[in-house]
Amino acid sequence: MSSYREMARSGASKQARALYLELRALGLEVRAENDTSGLANYRIVVGGLSSLSPVHADRLIRRVEANELGLARVLLERWNPDLHAIRTEGRLA
């Protein structure tokens, strides 16, 4: 890694992968949907949050919002070369 941007991207990638696996381990559905009203043309949808306590759900919503770009890249196969392994591990959790 030669630049701060690359290091930041790598850290964001790890956070997004970890968050994706955590959400799947909780039995939640995670998907990216097209959303032309936003700047990035996508939004992250997490289904099943009602099965969690309101405090836990709110904390996860804030984390998803903070990691939206990384999650979208993981879900849309644009960032992570190990996506197949991550998704497989998420399904097994």
Phi and psi in radians as a Rosetta constraint file:
Dihedral C 1 N 2 CA 2 C 2 CIRCULARHARMONIC -1.889 0.35
Dihedral N 2 CA 2 C 2 N 3 CIRCULARHARMONIC -0.211 0.35
Dihedral C 2 N 3 CA 3 C 3 CIRCULARHARMONIC -2.366 0.35
Dihedral N 3 CA 3 C 3 N 4 CIRCULARHARMONIC 2.829 0.35
Dihedral C 3 N 4 CA 4 C 4 CIRCULARHARMONIC -1.070 0.35
Dihedral N 4 CA 4 C 4 N 5 CIRCULARHARMONIC -0.665 0.35
Dihedral C 4 N 5 CA 5 C 5 CIRCULARHARMONIC -1.037 0.35
Dihedral N 5 CA 5 C 5 N 6 CIRCULARHARMONIC -0.755 0.35
Dihedral C 5 N 6 CA 6 C 6 CIRCULARHARMONIC -1.154 0.35
Dihedral N 6 CA 6 C 6 N 7 CIRCULARHARMONIC -0.693 0.35
Dihedral C 6 N 7 CA 7 C 7 CIRCULARHARMONIC -1.148 0.35
Dihedral N 7 CA 7 C 7 N 8 CIRCULARHARMONIC -0.732 0.35
Dihedral C 7 N 8 CA 8 C 8 CIRCULARHARMONIC -1.113 0.35
Dihedral N 8 CA 8 C 8 N 9 CIRCULARHARMONIC -0.719 0.35
Dihedral C 8 N 9 CA 9 C 9 CIRCULARHARMONIC -1.110 0.35
Dihedral N 9 CA 9 C 9 N 10 CIRCULARHARMONIC -0.717 0.35
Dihedral C 9 N 10 CA 10 C 10 CIRCULARHARMONIC -1.086 0.35
Dihedral N 10 CA 10 C 10 N 11 CIRCULARHARMONIC -0.767 0.35
Dihedral C 10 N 11 CA 11 C 11 CIRCULARHARMONIC -1.121 0.35
Dihedral N 11 CA 11 C 11 N 12 CIRCULARHARMONIC -0.717 0.35
Dihedral C 11 N 12 CA 12 C 12 CIRCULARHARMONIC -1.144 0.35
Dihedral N 12 CA 12 C 12 N 13 CIRCULARHARMONIC -0.645 0.35
Dihedral C 12 N 13 CA 13 C 13 CIRCULARHARMONIC -1.099 0.35
Dihedral N 13 CA 13 C 13 N 14 CIRCULARHARMONIC -0.762 0.35
Dihedral C 13 N 14 CA 14 C 14 CIRCULARHARMONIC -1.129 0.35
Dihedral N 14 CA 14 C 14 N 15 CIRCULARHARMONIC -0.719 0.35
Dihedral C 14 N 15 CA 15 C 15 CIRCULARHARMONIC -1.105 0.35
Dihedral N 15 CA 15 C 15 N 16 CIRCULARHARMONIC -0.756 0.35
Dihedral C 15 N 16 CA 16 C 16 CIRCULARHARMONIC -1.138 0.35
Dihedral N 16 CA 16 C 16 N 17 CIRCULARHARMONIC -0.738 0.35
Dihedral C 16 N 17 CA 17 C 17 CIRCULARHARMONIC -1.094 0.35
Dihedral N 17 CA 17 C 17 N 18 CIRCULARHARMONIC -0.787 0.35
Dihedral C 17 N 18 CA 18 C 18 CIRCULARHARMONIC -1.117 0.35
Dihedral N 18 CA 18 C 18 N 19 CIRCULARHARMONIC -0.727 0.35
Dihedral C 18 N 19 CA 19 C 19 CIRCULARHARMONIC -1.134 0.35
Dihedral N 19 CA 19 C 19 N 20 CIRCULARHARMONIC -0.751 0.35
Dihedral C 19 N 20 CA 20 C 20 CIRCULARHARMONIC -1.001 0.35
Dihedral N 20 CA 20 C 20 N 21 CIRCULARHARMONIC -0.823 0.35
Dihedral C 20 N 21 CA 21 C 21 CIRCULARHARMONIC -1.131 0.35
Dihedral N 21 CA 21 C 21 N 22 CIRCULARHARMONIC -0.677 0.35
Dihedral C 21 N 22 CA 22 C 22 CIRCULARHARMONIC -1.105 0.35
Dihedral N 22 CA 22 C 22 N 23 CIRCULARHARMONIC -0.780 0.35
Dihedral C 22 N 23 CA 23 C 23 CIRCULARHARMONIC -1.089 0.35
Dihedral N 23 CA 23 C 23 N 24 CIRCULARHARMONIC -0.753 0.35
Dihedral C 23 N 24 CA 24 C 24 CIRCULARHARMONIC -1.171 0.35
Dihedral N 24 CA 24 C 24 N 25 CIRCULARHARMONIC -0.646 0.35
Dihedral C 24 N 25 CA 25 C 25 CIRCULARHARMONIC -1.124 0.35
Dihedral N 25 CA 25 C 25 N 26 CIRCULARHARMONIC -0.505 0.35
Dihedral C 25 N 26 CA 26 C 26 CIRCULARHARMONIC -1.397 0.35
Dihedral N 26 CA 26 C 26 N 27 CIRCULARHARMONIC -0.024 0.35
Dihedral C 26 N 27 CA 27 C 27 CIRCULARHARMONIC 1.431 0.35
Dihedral N 27 CA 27 C 27 N 28 CIRCULARHARMONIC 0.315 0.35
Dihedral C 27 N 28 CA 28 C 28 CIRCULARHARMONIC -1.577 0.35
Dihedral N 28 CA 28 C 28 N 29 CIRCULARHARMONIC 2.609 0.35
Dihedral C 28 N 29 CA 29 C 29 CIRCULARHARMONIC -1.564 0.35
Dihedral N 29 CA 29 C 29 N 30 CIRCULARHARMONIC 2.311 0.35
Dihedral C 29 N 30 CA 30 C 30 CIRCULARHARMONIC -2.227 0.35
Dihedral N 30 CA 30 C 30 N 31 CIRCULARHARMONIC 2.190 0.35
Dihedral C 30 N 31 CA 31 C 31 CIRCULARHARMONIC -2.600 0.35
Dihedral N 31 CA 31 C 31 N 32 CIRCULARHARMONIC 2.751 0.35
Dihedral C 31 N 32 CA 32 C 32 CIRCULARHARMONIC -1.845 0.35
Dihedral N 32 CA 32 C 32 N 33 CIRCULARHARMONIC 2.320 0.35
Dihedral C 32 N 33 CA 33 C 33 CIRCULARHARMONIC -2.122 0.35
Dihedral N 33 CA 33 C 33 N 34 CIRCULARHARMONIC 2.589 0.35
Dihedral C 33 N 34 CA 34 C 34 CIRCULARHARMONIC -1.126 0.35
Dihedral N 34 CA 34 C 34 N 35 CIRCULARHARMONIC 2.421 0.35
Dihedral C 34 N 35 CA 35 C 35 CIRCULARHARMONIC -2.584 0.35
Dihedral N 35 CA 35 C 35 N 36 CIRCULARHARMONIC 1.663 0.35
Dihedral C 35 N 36 CA 36 C 36 CIRCULARHARMONIC -1.262 0.35
Dihedral N 36 CA 36 C 36 N 37 CIRCULARHARMONIC -0.164 0.35
Dihedral C 36 N 37 CA 37 C 37 CIRCULARHARMONIC -1.381 0.35
Dihedral N 37 CA 37 C 37 N 38 CIRCULARHARMONIC -0.339 0.35
Dihedral C 37 N 38 CA 38 C 38 CIRCULARHARMONIC -1.623 0.35
Dihedral N 38 CA 38 C 38 N 39 CIRCULARHARMONIC 2.897 0.35
Dihedral C 38 N 39 CA 39 C 39 CIRCULARHARMONIC -1.194 0.35
Dihedral N 39 CA 39 C 39 N 40 CIRCULARHARMONIC -0.591 0.35
Dihedral C 39 N 40 CA 40 C 40 CIRCULARHARMONIC -1.604 0.35
Dihedral N 40 CA 40 C 40 N 41 CIRCULARHARMONIC -0.079 0.35
Dihedral C 40 N 41 CA 41 C 41 CIRCULARHARMONIC 1.128 0.35
Dihedral N 41 CA 41 C 41 N 42 CIRCULARHARMONIC 0.483 0.35
Dihedral C 41 N 42 CA 42 C 42 CIRCULARHARMONIC -2.672 0.35
Dihedral N 42 CA 42 C 42 N 43 CIRCULARHARMONIC 2.892 0.35
Dihedral C 42 N 43 CA 43 C 43 CIRCULARHARMONIC -2.554 0.35
Dihedral N 43 CA 43 C 43 N 44 CIRCULARHARMONIC 2.659 0.35
Dihedral C 43 N 44 CA 44 C 44 CIRCULARHARMONIC -1.685 0.35
Dihedral N 44 CA 44 C 44 N 45 CIRCULARHARMONIC 2.276 0.35
Dihedral C 44 N 45 CA 45 C 45 CIRCULARHARMONIC -2.023 0.35
Dihedral N 45 CA 45 C 45 N 46 CIRCULARHARMONIC 2.263 0.35
Dihedral C 45 N 46 CA 46 C 46 CIRCULARHARMONIC -2.071 0.35
Dihedral N 46 CA 46 C 46 N 47 CIRCULARHARMONIC 2.027 0.35
Dihedral C 46 N 47 CA 47 C 47 CIRCULARHARMONIC -1.725 0.35
Dihedral N 47 CA 47 C 47 N 48 CIRCULARHARMONIC 2.534 0.35
Dihedral C 47 N 48 CA 48 C 48 CIRCULARHARMONIC 1.710 0.35
Dihedral N 48 CA 48 C 48 N 49 CIRCULARHARMONIC 0.140 0.35
Dihedral C 48 N 49 CA 49 C 49 CIRCULARHARMONIC -1.111 0.35
Dihedral N 49 CA 49 C 49 N 50 CIRCULARHARMONIC -0.398 0.35
Dihedral C 49 N 50 CA 50 C 50 CIRCULARHARMONIC -1.177 0.35
Dihedral N 50 CA 50 C 50 N 51 CIRCULARHARMONIC -0.248 0.35
Dihedral C 50 N 51 CA 51 C 51 CIRCULARHARMONIC -1.370 0.35
Dihedral N 51 CA 51 C 51 N 52 CIRCULARHARMONIC -0.165 0.35
Dihedral C 51 N 52 CA 52 C 52 CIRCULARHARMONIC -1.783 0.35
Dihedral N 52 CA 52 C 52 N 53 CIRCULARHARMONIC 2.871 0.35
Dihedral C 52 N 53 CA 53 C 53 CIRCULARHARMONIC -1.142 0.35
Dihedral N 53 CA 53 C 53 N 54 CIRCULARHARMONIC 2.643 0.35
Dihedral C 53 N 54 CA 54 C 54 CIRCULARHARMONIC -0.982 0.35
Dihedral N 54 CA 54 C 54 N 55 CIRCULARHARMONIC -0.661 0.35
Dihedral C 54 N 55 CA 55 C 55 CIRCULARHARMONIC -1.147 0.35
Dihedral N 55 CA 55 C 55 N 56 CIRCULARHARMONIC -0.793 0.35
Dihedral C 55 N 56 CA 56 C 56 CIRCULARHARMONIC -1.131 0.35
Dihedral N 56 CA 56 C 56 N 57 CIRCULARHARMONIC -0.757 0.35
Dihedral C 56 N 57 CA 57 C 57 CIRCULARHARMONIC -1.081 0.35
Dihedral N 57 CA 57 C 57 N 58 CIRCULARHARMONIC -0.771 0.35
Dihedral C 57 N 58 CA 58 C 58 CIRCULARHARMONIC -1.070 0.35
Dihedral N 58 CA 58 C 58 N 59 CIRCULARHARMONIC -0.736 0.35
Dihedral C 58 N 59 CA 59 C 59 CIRCULARHARMONIC -1.092 0.35
Dihedral N 59 CA 59 C 59 N 60 CIRCULARHARMONIC -0.745 0.35
Dihedral C 59 N 60 CA 60 C 60 CIRCULARHARMONIC -1.165 0.35
Dihedral N 60 CA 60 C 60 N 61 CIRCULARHARMONIC -0.679 0.35
Dihedral C 60 N 61 CA 61 C 61 CIRCULARHARMONIC -1.054 0.35
Dihedral N 61 CA 61 C 61 N 62 CIRCULARHARMONIC -0.770 0.35
Dihedral C 61 N 62 CA 62 C 62 CIRCULARHARMONIC -1.099 0.35
Dihedral N 62 CA 62 C 62 N 63 CIRCULARHARMONIC -0.699 0.35
Dihedral C 62 N 63 CA 63 C 63 CIRCULARHARMONIC -1.189 0.35
Dihedral N 63 CA 63 C 63 N 64 CIRCULARHARMONIC -0.674 0.35
Dihedral C 63 N 64 CA 64 C 64 CIRCULARHARMONIC -1.112 0.35
Dihedral N 64 CA 64 C 64 N 65 CIRCULARHARMONIC -0.782 0.35
Dihedral C 64 N 65 CA 65 C 65 CIRCULARHARMONIC -1.063 0.35
Dihedral N 65 CA 65 C 65 N 66 CIRCULARHARMONIC -0.698 0.35
Dihedral C 65 N 66 CA 66 C 66 CIRCULARHARMONIC -1.225 0.35
Dihedral N 66 CA 66 C 66 N 67 CIRCULARHARMONIC -0.423 0.35
Dihedral C 66 N 67 CA 67 C 67 CIRCULARHARMONIC -2.000 0.35
Dihedral N 67 CA 67 C 67 N 68 CIRCULARHARMONIC 0.404 0.35
Dihedral C 67 N 68 CA 68 C 68 CIRCULARHARMONIC -1.008 0.35
Dihedral N 68 CA 68 C 68 N 69 CIRCULARHARMONIC -0.818 0.35
Dihedral C 68 N 69 CA 69 C 69 CIRCULARHARMONIC -1.090 0.35
Dihedral N 69 CA 69 C 69 N 70 CIRCULARHARMONIC -0.809 0.35
Dihedral C 69 N 70 CA 70 C 70 CIRCULARHARMONIC -1.101 0.35
Dihedral N 70 CA 70 C 70 N 71 CIRCULARHARMONIC -0.725 0.35
Dihedral C 70 N 71 CA 71 C 71 CIRCULARHARMONIC -1.115 0.35
Dihedral N 71 CA 71 C 71 N 72 CIRCULARHARMONIC -0.733 0.35
Dihedral C 71 N 72 CA 72 C 72 CIRCULARHARMONIC -1.079 0.35
Dihedral N 72 CA 72 C 72 N 73 CIRCULARHARMONIC -0.718 0.35
Dihedral C 72 N 73 CA 73 C 73 CIRCULARHARMONIC -1.159 0.35
Dihedral N 73 CA 73 C 73 N 74 CIRCULARHARMONIC -0.669 0.35
Dihedral C 73 N 74 CA 74 C 74 CIRCULARHARMONIC -1.127 0.35
Dihedral N 74 CA 74 C 74 N 75 CIRCULARHARMONIC -0.830 0.35
Dihedral C 74 N 75 CA 75 C 75 CIRCULARHARMONIC -1.198 0.35
Dihedral N 75 CA 75 C 75 N 76 CIRCULARHARMONIC -0.577 0.35
Dihedral C 75 N 76 CA 76 C 76 CIRCULARHARMONIC -1.662 0.35
Dihedral N 76 CA 76 C 76 N 77 CIRCULARHARMONIC 0.153 0.35
Dihedral C 76 N 77 CA 77 C 77 CIRCULARHARMONIC 1.070 0.35
Dihedral N 77 CA 77 C 77 N 78 CIRCULARHARMONIC 0.578 0.35
Dihedral C 77 N 78 CA 78 C 78 CIRCULARHARMONIC -1.794 0.35
Dihedral N 78 CA 78 C 78 N 79 CIRCULARHARMONIC -0.141 0.35
Dihedral C 78 N 79 CA 79 C 79 CIRCULARHARMONIC -2.155 0.35
Dihedral N 79 CA 79 C 79 N 80 CIRCULARHARMONIC -0.710 0.35
Dihedral C 79 N 80 CA 80 C 80 CIRCULARHARMONIC -1.861 0.35
Dihedral N 80 CA 80 C 80 N 81 CIRCULARHARMONIC 2.064 0.35
Dihedral C 80 N 81 CA 81 C 81 CIRCULARHARMONIC -1.205 0.35
Dihedral N 81 CA 81 C 81 N 82 CIRCULARHARMONIC -0.274 0.35
Dihedral C 81 N 82 CA 82 C 82 CIRCULARHARMONIC -1.737 0.35
Dihedral N 82 CA 82 C 82 N 83 CIRCULARHARMONIC 0.422 0.35
Dihedral C 82 N 83 CA 83 C 83 CIRCULARHARMONIC -1.015 0.35
Dihedral N 83 CA 83 C 83 N 84 CIRCULARHARMONIC -0.713 0.35
Dihedral C 83 N 84 CA 84 C 84 CIRCULARHARMONIC -1.011 0.35
Dihedral N 84 CA 84 C 84 N 85 CIRCULARHARMONIC -0.801 0.35
Dihedral C 84 N 85 CA 85 C 85 CIRCULARHARMONIC -1.140 0.35
Dihedral N 85 CA 85 C 85 N 86 CIRCULARHARMONIC -0.692 0.35
Dihedral C 85 N 86 CA 86 C 86 CIRCULARHARMONIC -1.122 0.35
Dihedral N 86 CA 86 C 86 N 87 CIRCULARHARMONIC -0.797 0.35
Dihedral C 86 N 87 CA 87 C 87 CIRCULARHARMONIC -1.155 0.35
Dihedral N 87 CA 87 C 87 N 88 CIRCULARHARMONIC -0.698 0.35
Dihedral C 87 N 88 CA 88 C 88 CIRCULARHARMONIC -1.072 0.35
Dihedral N 88 CA 88 C 88 N 89 CIRCULARHARMONIC -0.797 0.35
Dihedral C 88 N 89 CA 89 C 89 CIRCULARHARMONIC -1.102 0.35
Dihedral N 89 CA 89 C 89 N 90 CIRCULARHARMONIC -0.646 0.35
Dihedral C 89 N 90 CA 90 C 90 CIRCULARHARMONIC -1.136 0.35
Dihedral N 90 CA 90 C 90 N 91 CIRCULARHARMONIC -0.636 0.35
Dihedral C 90 N 91 CA 91 C 91 CIRCULARHARMONIC -1.260 0.35
Dihedral N 91 CA 91 C 91 N 92 CIRCULARHARMONIC -0.532 0.35
Dihedral C 91 N 92 CA 92 C 92 CIRCULARHARMONIC -1.381 0.35
Dihedral N 92 CA 92 C 92 N 93 CIRCULARHARMONIC -0.388 0.35
